[in-house]
Each structure stands twice: as structure tokens, then as C-alpha cells.
């Protein structure tokens, strides 16, 4: 299985979060991470539904 650009994005965001000293910027990064993970979850659910897997 290959990594999607979305997979790489959440990993990059996690790395940035660990290194970010500014609390305001940290919150922005966490919010972006949440959006990326929500979209990834929706994509996986669509794939499961499309495959007919219960």
C-alpha cells in the first residue's frame, strides 16, 4: 500500500506540532491536523462503503 499525500500531510503536521513553541501557532496546527484527520476518516469510510464491506 502506498502513502497518499494526505498521509504525508498529517505526519508533517504532527512533526510541526511537536516543535512549535508558539501557543497560537500550535493551536492553528492542531486545528489543521484535526481537519486533515477528519477528511482522512471520511475518505476511508467512503472506500469501505464502496467496497461493500460491513
Buried (B, 14 or more C-beta within 10 A) or exposed (E): EEEEEEEEBBEBBBEBBEEBEEEEEBEBBBEBBEEBBEEBEEEEEEEEEEEEEE
